Amino acid sequence: MGVEGSKNIIIRKEYFTKEERQRVLNTMQKLAKGGDAVALTSLEKHISSRLNPETAKKFLRILAKGRNIPSLPCSTVVDTLGPLLKGSMEEHLFLTLTLAGGGQEGIDSNRIIKYTEVFVSSYLRIITGQSGYRGWKSGPTDTVKRVSQALLHDLLYSGGSPKETWGKPPPKVRFSYDDFERWCLGHSVFTTLETEVLKHCFSFSPIDHTALMPQASQLPSTFPSMLSAGQVLYLNNALPPLLQSEWRFLFSTTTHGWSFSIFMKQIVAKGPTLIVVEDQSRNKFGGFASVSWEVRPQFQGTPECFLFALEPQAGIFRSTGYNSNFMYLNYLEKNTMPNGLGMGGREELFGFWLDYDFGKGTVAPSCSTFCSPPLSPHPELEVRSVEVWALGPEEEDSDEEEGTRKKKSALDANPDARAVLDMVGKGRASDGYREEPQE
């Protein structure tokens, strides 16, 4: 044939692996009922059931390339889906903006909000059908709307902090293609959400159920969680990556009742935790504690701590660097320091405070530690419920070399004793008072 004859050979780029291509082809052939061509009406119905009718119609226009035809060869559909589902960032953005109702000229804010709601809702339907998510329901439409807008915060309110934009409706603006591309590059949650939903729609790869959601463990037999699946999705992706894989149930007033001493017993020395509070008006808020809670009359924690709100609005409020008043837990009968649990702010003006007289608390009008607005409209809280989760895999408390369990010090078992030593100036030096581990 020679070199000149080979110039007319067209090398087709293959986006799918051999296994992925076969999986998509199987899906199309199933819709075609064993034939070689799939009717666009069948394909539209399939996509509608996973996304919604409006998005399905837009998807069909892409696949049919604007032609008014009744069907497409199954192999042609697979070839067209390749660059859309597994292509470059530019090819992915083409799909996103087209489905959202935009294009090379950009997209309106209301359209990208609606598009995100469709994909969040679809993802939650997928994920809540799995066995590892018992207790987390998909939640009402307004919850999906709040979570979607919160995920888009940095795009919608470019340059504005969550406190500055608190209570403001989403602006009606138009984002250029470049603005939207820059935002996507810095917000992998959005693109991961799309990818997992499209995996479910076209079956080109197994869904990664832990890509955005944690596995729940150590749940009681009956567990009506305060959190919806959408709220878990939102909070989990605000956490440090190493803590996103697993949430271990520690405490809820529904399960354990209203005892501050039991509350402390359940949360002390359990690693990083997430505390969720619901007030008398069903506002939901709380905080992420980056280290184990310890009972002592001083602040603790690291700048990774943050406060959050979930209802009636969603927002994450991170450390400002103004001070290090991140976490506080104290419970001593004879003590001039306040007894209870608080995060952020200072004495009498915590970001939120749960009093040792469990069921009562306060929120500050603002919090310098986390630059947060008032998390509740009620300065004096009547707490309806509290829920606490430990985050990340549980640390093994054992000797790996000998396979023997280490005996805990009495100071670990008695947080009040540890707090007394802190008060008299022993602090971390109290480790010298620990019992020697038995051989």
C-alpha positions, 0 to 999 in steps of 0.5 A: 500500500505504501506510505502515500496510501496510508495517509487516508487511514483515520485513526479513531480515538477510543475513550472507553476501555474495552470493558467500559465500551462493552458495558455501555453497549450492553445498556444500549442493546438492552434498550434496543431490545436486542436490536442494533439500533435504539429508538430515541424515545426509549433512550429519552425515557431511560435518561429521564428516569435518572435525571429529568425530562428536560435534561433528557431532551437536551441529551438526545439533541447532543446524541442525534447531533440536531437531526430529527431521526427516530433511532440511532445505531447502538455503536454510534451512541457509544462512540458519541458518549465516549468524549462526553463521559470520558473526554477532556475537561473541554469536552466535559464542559461542553456536556455540562453547559449544554445540559444546563442551558448554556454554551461557549458564551457562558451560562446564567446563574439560575440555570446552573443552580437548577442543573445542580439541583437535578444532579444532587437529587439524582445522586441522592436517589442512587445513594440512599438505595444502598445498604450502607446509608440506613438512616439518611433519607434523601430529604425534601426538595428545599433541602436539595435546593439549599445544599445545591446553592451551598455547593455553588457558593464560591461561584455565585458569590465570587469573593464574598465570605459565607458571613457576608453573603448570609441571608442574601438570595443568589445573584442573577448574573451570567458567568463566562465560559472561562469563569465557569471553567476556573470554578470547576477546576477548583471544585471537584465535588461538582464534577465528581457528582456529575460523573457518578450520576452519569455512571448510573445513567449509562453504566460505563463504570461501577458507581463509587459509593464512597466518592462523596458520601461516608459509610455509616457504622456503629448505628443503633438498631433504630436510627432516625438521624437528624441529618438528611443524605443531602446534608451529609453530602454537604458536610462530608465534603467540607471535612479533611479528606482523611476523615471522609470515608466513614462516620461512626455514630456516637450519640443522639438524644433520641438514643441516649436521652438527656444526660450531659454526663452520658453525652460526655462519656460518649464523645470524649477521646473519640477522635475528630467529631461532628456535632449537630444541634436542632433548636426550638424552631428546628434550625440546624447547626453545629461544628466540626471538632478536629481533635478529640474532646477533653474535659478541661477548663481551657480551649483546645482544637486546631484551625481545621475546626469549623462551624456550620449551618444547615437549616434554614440555610446552609453554610460553612464558617472556617477559622479566621485566625483571630484567636484559637478558641476552637473547642471547649468542654468542661464539667467540674462542680466546684469551678469558676469556669462555665460548665458545658460544651462550646465552639468558637468565640469566648466565655459567654459569647460562644459561637454555640454553647450547650450548657451542662444543664442539658437542653439549654444553650446559647448562640452569639450574634457573631463569632470572631473565631469562625466569622459566622453569623448567629447560627440561630435566631434565638440567643437563648436556645431550647435544644430539641435534639443533639447528634454526634458522629466520630469521623474517619476509621476508628484507631486501634488501641492495641499493640500491633507487634504483640497483639495485646490490648493496652490498658488505659490510664485512669486519667483517660477513663476519668476526664474529671480527674484530667481537668483537675490536673489541668487547673492546678497547672499540671496540663500535659505533664499529667501524663507523668501521673499515669499508671505504668502499662502492665506487661 
